[in-house]
Structure formats: structure tokens, C-alpha cells
Amino acid sequence: MNVLQPYGDPLDLHAALFVCAMIRHERRRFTYGYKWTKERMERSTIRLPAGPGGDPDWQAMARFVRGTPFSAALVR
């Protein structure tokens, strides 16, 4: 099992849930015979919404998750 940890500032919970959903979306590329090992993780790119400077737009991701139905049930 590999654990992913963000570099720099801690992520908002809603933005982290967005990133988890994007990783799960890529699950079909990595099956039993072609596992997502540490080496493949390091070479992989996760596509995220970008802000004006090209950096990930964490606020937009958090707003998106907060706007989904049942988003209040995500955080207790």
C-alpha cells in the first residue's frame, strides 16, 4: 500500500476529496496485471483544474465538491 501526502500547505478536506476522485477515475488504467506501483506513481500525472499561473486551483476543487449533492454528509 502506498500513501500519498501533499507537499507544502495542507489541503482543504474538500480539495483532497476531489483529488481522491480523480485518482479513482484513473483506476481502470491500472488493473491486476498492471498495478500502480511506487515507480508508476512517480511517473504518473493527475490532471487537475489549473489557476491563472498554471498551479492547481485548490479553491475551485473545494467549491466543486461543496456544490455536489450530499456534500454536507462528507464532513461531520
C-alpha positions as CSV (number, residue, x, y, z in Angstrom):
1,M,0.0,0.0,0.0
2,N,1.3,3.4,-0.9
3,V,0.4,6.6,1.0
4,L,0.2,9.9,-0.9
5,Q,0.9,13.1,1.1
6,P,0.7,16.6,-0.4
7,Y,3.8,18.8,-0.4
8,G,3.6,22.3,1.0
9,D,0.5,23.7,2.6
10,P,-2.1,21.2,3.9
11,L,-5.0,20.6,1.6
12,D,-8.6,21.5,2.4
13,L,-10.6,18.3,3.0
14,H,-12.9,19.0,0.0
15,A,-10.0,19.6,-2.3
16,A,-8.4,16.4,-1.1
17,L,-11.6,14.5,-1.8
18,F,-11.6,15.9,-5.4
19,V,-8.0,14.6,-5.8
20,C,-9.1,11.2,-4.5
21,A,-11.9,11.1,-7.0
22,M,-9.5,11.9,-9.8
23,I,-7.2,9.1,-8.7
24,R,-10.1,6.7,-8.6
25,H,-11.2,7.8,-12.1
26,E,-7.8,6.6,-13.4
27,R,-8.3,3.2,-11.7
28,R,-9.3,1.5,-15.0
29,R,-5.7,2.1,-16.3
30,F,-4.2,0.1,-13.5
31,T,-5.5,-3.4,-13.2
32,Y,-4.2,-6.6,-11.5
33,G,-1.5,-7.2,-14.1
34,Y,-0.5,-3.6,-14.4
35,K,-0.5,-2.3,-10.8
36,W,0.0,1.3,-9.8
37,T,3.4,0.8,-8.1
38,K,5.5,3.4,-6.5
39,E,7.6,3.8,-9.6
40,R,4.5,4.2,-11.8
41,M,3.0,6.7,-9.3
42,E,6.1,8.9,-9.6
43,R,5.8,8.9,-13.4
44,S,2.0,9.5,-13.4
45,T,0.3,12.8,-13.9
46,I,-3.0,13.6,-12.3
47,R,-4.9,16.2,-14.3
48,L,-6.4,18.9,-12.1
49,P,-8.0,22.2,-12.7
50,A,-5.4,25.0,-13.0
51,G,-5.5,28.6,-11.9
52,P,-4.1,31.6,-13.8
53,G,-0.5,30.8,-13.0
54,G,-0.8,27.1,-14.0
55,D,-0.8,25.9,-10.4
56,P,-3.7,23.7,-9.2
57,D,-6.7,25.7,-8.3
58,W,-7.5,24.2,-4.9
59,Q,-10.3,26.6,-4.1
60,A,-12.1,25.7,-7.3
61,M,-11.8,22.0,-6.5
62,A,-13.2,22.6,-3.0
63,R,-16.1,24.7,-4.3
64,F,-16.9,21.9,-6.8
65,V,-17.1,19.3,-4.1
66,R,-19.1,21.6,-1.7
67,G,-21.6,22.1,-4.5
68,T,-22.3,18.5,-5.1
69,P,-25.5,16.9,-3.6
70,F,-24.9,15.4,-0.1
71,S,-21.6,17.3,0.3
72,A,-22.8,18.2,3.9
73,A,-22.7,14.5,4.7
74,L,-18.9,14.3,3.8
75,V,-17.8,16.3,6.8
76,R,-19.2,15.8,10.3
